Amino acid sequence: MSLYQLTAKELHRKLCNKECSAREVTESVLGRIDACEERVGAYVTLDREGALAAAGEVDKKIAAGEAIGPLAGIPVAVKDNICTKDVLTTCSSRMLYNFRPPYDATVVERLRSAGYVMTGKANMDEFAMGSSTETSYFKKTANPHDLARVPGGSSGGSAAAVAAGEAVLSLGSDTGGSIRQPASLCGVIGLKPTYGSVSRYGLVAFASSLDQIGPFGRCVEDVAALYGVICGKDPMDATTARRDYPDFAAALKGDVKGLRIGIPKEYFGPGVDPEVKELVYAALKELESAGAVLRELSLPGTDHALSAYYIISSAEASSNLARFDGVKYGFRAEEYDGLTDMYEKTRSQGFGDEVQRRIMLGTFVLSSGYYDAYYNKAKLFQKALRAEFADAFQDCDLIATPTSPTVAFRLGENTGDPLKMYAADICTVTVNIAGLPGLSVPCGLSQGLPVGMQLIGPRFSEQRLFDAAYGFQTIRGGSLCGIPALA
């Protein structure tokens, strides 16, 4: 078995036992990238030199007899909307095609301190707006399980890199399902953390009240370890919570006996593929056989969640993206007549259709006469949905749903129908609106394509989510994710 096929947990053990070097691990992953990146398209920017240099530093520590952490020497892909000092951070947009940040995002700083190896910046939907990674200005990313299908979005490059073995772990961002949905479609594990548990400093903002950075991996232990490195209070982000976080990976328990799992009927209704429902129900029955208790419940607010999400997220995007005007950095139109014309042409040429669509929608719902009718009502709904989830968690410990209503659709299949594309987020947006943690774990194959089960918990219940997922992973024989052959 090649080194790129191993999990971070397995590689850490080999590194500590000096069975391989960090450079050998990195070269194995870079070799895998060389072999399949042309077909997958997971990366916007590769950083071979930086990756090998970081691996060399880890090898020096090992040679000196120093102890290394669980992520030291582990190749990680970083979504291209997370700032990396002196390395291109484009948000997969023409608007930032040449932007090299002068600083690292807080999560990147923490990973550097942990000794990680950054392989490069992962492709994404432009400014994280999309559900298929087809709105990227630079390229389309393919699903490693079927190269004619999408990997999901907006963190499709991050999910595809891990699924294809082009990275051992990766970071994505999740505004309405952008970690969990591609994790489901690519057959890997993805965590959207509790809002405020991970710093957003250095994350190029889409919707500030919904965005959250989170990890992808091929086993629960790896995802727990990566989350443990990036979470925590950050003085650079006032929205981060001041609290103690456990060693998530070390505290993992596989016993699900007595775990109360709620099954909301709204997530298993029309619009969800029958085979997807069947596979999720089968996974839940396996957990029940291991001692979990299944309880049916209702979350009626779900019916309005998609509308509220696109109002809130588009309104915040309209405000956040106003800074991209061609004045200080990024793209600027070549021909213009005066300042106003430069603004208009720069933004028209620099932003793609989907970004412009959401800016226009957001500007409309924030405008005079419409703010109360749309945006204010959506924020009131957000408060009501949080209360609805809080009530549900009085009777259950976790909630389980499908992650995506369907398996991966074909490239180009939904690009002409924005509403159909938006519907791909129906199972995930509620988690962001309510600020809760959500974890997608693979639970089977439909038509040969991965299906994900989403586990949702109360705020700051990530350990509970990891324990439930670890229990399911144990039931399934210790493995949930495999690397496809890329036929």
N, C-alpha and C positions, 0 to 999 in steps of 0.2 A: 504493500500500500504506500502510495506517495505521501510525502509530508503535507501537501496542500489538502489532502483528504481528511486529515485528522482534526479533531476539535482543539480548541485552545487548552482545555483541561489536559488532553493527552499530550499536546506539544509542550506544555509547561513541565509535565513529568519527565519527558525526554530531555528537555533542556537542563533541568536540575540534575538529572543522572548523567549528563554529558554524552547522551546517545546521539545527539545531533547539535549543531550550532544554530544560532539565530540567523546567521547568514545563509545557511543551508535551507532553513525554513523559508526565508524570504525569497531565495532563488527558486525554490520549488513553486511558490505562488506566482512569482513573475514569469516562470516558464509556462504555467497554466494560463496566465493572461496572454502570453504570446501565442499559445495554441488555439485559444477560442475567443479572444476579445473581438476579432473582426466579425464574428458571427453574432456575439451577444451584445456588444456595445454598452457595457456596464459603466465605462469610465468616460468622463470628459477630459480629464488631465491625469497622466501617470507621473509619479515622482520616483523613478527608479533610483536615482542618485541619493535622494534623501532617505529612501527606504533602506538601502544597503548601508548607508552611514549610520542610521539608527540601529540597525542590526549589529553593526560592528561595536557600537558602544555597549550593547547588552553582552556581547561575547567577552568584552574586556572585563566586565563585572564578574561574569561567571569564572573566567580564568583567574581572577584575583580572589576567588573564594567568597565573594559577596552574595548575600541572599537576594533573589529576585522575586518580584511580585507575579501574580497569575497572568498578567497581560504583557509582561516584559518579553520582547522579541516576537510578539504576535502580530501578524499583518492585518491591518484594519483599513477599510475603505471609509471615506468621510463624504457625506452628501455635500454637493457643491453649493449649498446655501449656508454652510458653516465656515466661518472665517479661519483661514490658515495663513499665517504670516509668510509673505513673499511667495506664496503659491496661489495660482489663479483661483479665484472664487467668483464664478460667473452666474450662478443661479440658472445655468443653462439658458441664458438670455443674451441676445445681441447687445442689450443695454449695458451689460457688465462684461463684455467679451474680453477686455484687457485689464480687469481689476485685480490687483495683487494687494491684499490687505496688509497694513503695517503692523498688525497684531494678530494674536491667536484668540479664538473664542475660548471661554472658560473651560468648556468640555475638552477642547484640544490641549490646553495647558495641563489639565489633569491627566490626560492620557500620555502626554510627553513625560510628565513626572513619573508615570507608571512604567515607562520604557517601551511603549507600543511602537510599532513600525507602520507608518502611513504609506500605503501603496499608491494612493491617489485620490482624486475627487470623483465621486460617483454622479452619473447622469441623473436627471430629474425632470419633471414637468417644469416649465418655465415659471420661476418664482413660486414653485410648489403648487401651482394651480393646474390640477388635472388628476385623472385617475388611471392613466395608462402610460405615462412617460412619453407620450407622443407629441406634447407641446414644446418639447426641448427645441431650441434654435439649432443645435449642433447635430443631433442624431436621434434616431429611435433606438430604444433598447428592446431586445427580444427576451422572451421567457425561456430560460434554459431547458424547461421540460418540453417545450414545443416552440421552435424558433419562428413559427408563423403567428404566434400569439403574443399578447402584451404581458409585461411583468407586473402590471398594476402601477399605481402612482399615488402621490407624486415621487415617493422614494424608490422608484422602480430600479434604478441603477444600484442602489445599496442592497436591495433584496436579491437582485439577479447576480451580483458579485459574489455574495455568500452562497447562493444556490448552485452556482457554476463552479465553485472552488477558486474563484479569482480573488477571494479574500476569506480569511477565517472568521472575522467579525466585521460589522459595519455599523455606522451611525446614520440614522435618518431623522427626519422631523415629521411630526404628525399634527395636522391642523383639523382634519375631519376624518382621519382613517389612513393617512399617508404612510404609516409604518405597518399597521395591521393588515390592510387590504393587500399590498404587495407581498407581505409575508405569507398570507393565505394563498395567493395565486402562484407564488414561487416555491411553496412547500418548505418554508423555514419558520423560525420562531421570531416574533417581533413584539416588543413592548412599547406601548404608549404610557409613560409614567404619569403619576398624579401631577396636575398643574401646580407648579411651584416647587417641585422636588428636584428639578434639574435647571441649572442656569440657562437663560436665553441670551446672555451677553455674547455677542459675536454671531448670533443666528440672524441672518437677514430676514426681517420681519415680513410675514404675510398678514396674519391676524393675531395681534399681540395677546389677546385674552384667550386664545385657543391653542396657539403654537406650543409644542413641547418636543424637545430632542429625546430620542430613545434608541435602544440597541436592537440589532439583528444578530442571530446566531443559529447554529445547527443543533444545539442541545441546551437544555434549561440551565445547566450549571454555567455555561459560557455567558448566556444573556444576563444571568444574575450577577456574575462577576463584573461584567462590563458596566452594568447599571450601578453597581456598588462603587465604581471608580468615579463616575460622572455626577452622581447625585450629591446634594448637600447645599447648604447656605453659601451664597456668593455675595459679597458686598457690592459687586458691580451690577447686581440684579435685585432690585428691591422686592420683587414678587417671589423670591425664593424663601422657603420656610426655614425657620431656625428650629431644628429638631435633631434628635439622635437617630442615626440610621444603623441597622445591624450589618454584620457581614452576611449578606444575603446568600452567597454560595455556600458558606460554611454552615449556615443554619438550615439548609434544605432538609425537609422531611417528606418521605414518600407515602405516609399513611393518610388516606383520605377518609378513614372511618369516622362517621358522624358529621362530615362536612355537608352543610345544607346548601344545595345548588338550586337556584331559582331558574325556571324556564318561562320566559315571557312569551305569551302567545302571539304578540304583535310581530315578533321576529321570525316566525315560522309560517306566516300567512302567504297570500298571493304575492307573486313577484320573486319569491325565493325558489330556486330550482328544486324539484322534488328529490333528486339524488343528493343534493347538498343537505337538505333537511334529514334525509335518511341516514347519511353518514354522521352527522352531528348527533342525532338521536342515538345511534349505535355507540358512539363514543361515550355518551352520557350513561348508557346502560352498563358499559364496562366499568365506569366509575361507581355506579350504584352497586354492581356486583362486588366491588372492593370495599363497600361500606358507606359510600356517600348516600345522602338522602335527597331525592329529587322532589321539587315542589313547583307546581304550576303557579304563575302569577301574571299580572297584567300591568303594562306600562303604557297607558293610553296616550300619553304625550308624544310617544314615538311617531304618531301619524303626522304631527306638525314639525318634527325635528328638522327634516331636510330643508323646508322653507325657511325656518328660523336660522339655520346654519348659514345658508347662502346669503341671507340678509346681513347677519352679523359679520361674517368673514369678508364679504365684499365691501361693506362699509369701512372696516378697518384697513383693508387692502387699499382702498381709495386714498385714505389718509397716509398710510405708510409708504406707498409708492410715489407720493407727490415729490419726494426728495430727488427722484431720478429725472433730472431736467437738462442734462448735458453741460452743466456749468463747471462743476469741480472734478468729476471723474466719470469714467465710462464712455459710452457712445455719444457722439454729437453729430447731427446731420451736417453734411458737407456744404449744402447750399441753403441759405435762408436770408430773409430780408428783415433784419431787426430782431430784438430780443424775443418778442412774443412769437414771431414766426419760427425762431429757433426752438423754442419750447415745443410748439405744436409739431413741427417736423421731426424733432428728436424723439418725442414720445410716440408719434405715429409709426416711425420707422424702427425704433428701438424695442418696442413691445410687440409681442405676437397677438394674434386675434383673441385668444382666451383671456390673456391678461387685460387687454383693452375692454373686453366684454365685462369683466368683473369690476374694473375701475368705473365704468359707466354705470353699472348697476349700483355700486356702492355710493357713487356721487349722487345718484337719484334718490336713494333711500335716506340720505343725510340732508337733502335739500329742504329749503323752507316749504312748509306745507305738507311734507311727506315724512318728516322725521318721526312725528308721533304716530302716524298711521302705520309705519313699517318698522323702523329701527327700534323705537321705544317699546313697541309691542313684542318684538323679538326678544328684547332684553328682559321683559316681564315674563315671557315664556321660559327663558333660561332659568330664572329664579324658581318658577313652578316645577320645572323638570328636575332640578336639584332636589327639591322637596319630595318629589315622586320617587326618586331613587332612594332617598334617605328612608322613606317609609318602607320600601321594598326590602331594604337591608335589615329591617327589624325582624323579618321572618326568614331570611336566608343569609348565608355567609358570602356567597358569590352568585353571580348571574351568568348563565351560559347562553350563547347565541351562535348562529353562523357568523363568520367574519365578513364574508362576501356573499351576496345572494346567488352568484353564479361562479363557475370556474373561469379561468382566463379566456377572454374573448379574442377574436382574431385582430391582428394589426389592421387598422383602417376601418374596422367594422362600425365603430360608434363615433368616429371623428366628425361626421356630418350632422350628428344629433346631440347637441349639448345636454339636453334634458335626460336622454338615455344614459349619457356618460355620468351625469350627476347622480343618477339612481344607484350607481355602483357603491356609493357611500352610505346607503340607507341604514345599514347595520352598525355603522361605526360613529356617525356624527354625534349621537347622543352622549357618548363618553366624553368628547371634547367640550360640548356645551355644558355638561355638568362638572367638568374638571376632574373626572375620575381616572383611575388607572385601568388599562385594558391590555390583555395579552392574547395574541393569536398563536395557536399551536396546530400543526398539521394533524388531521384526524382520518385521512384516507384519500383515495383517488376516485375521481369520477371521469369516465372516458379517458383514463390515463393521465388526468391532470389533478394537481393537488387541491384539496379542500381544507379550509381552516376552521377551527372552533375558537370562538372568542370567549374569554373569561373576563368578567368585569367585577371589580370590587369597590368597597368604600374608599374614600380618600386615604392615601398612605397605607394601603393594604397590599403593597407589592409582594411582601413575603408570603402572604396567603395565596396570592396568584401563583408565585413560583412553586410553592409546596403542592398545590393542586396539579399544576402542569408536570411537576416532577413525578408525582404519583401516577399520572396518566402515562408519562414516558416509561416509568417502571413497568406498568401493566403491559405496555407495548414492547417489552423486551429491552428497554434501555436505549432505544433509538427511534426518533420520529422523522429525521431528515436524512435523505441520501442525495449524493451528487449525481445528476443524470449524465448519461454518456454523450450528450449533445450530438445525436445522430444527424 
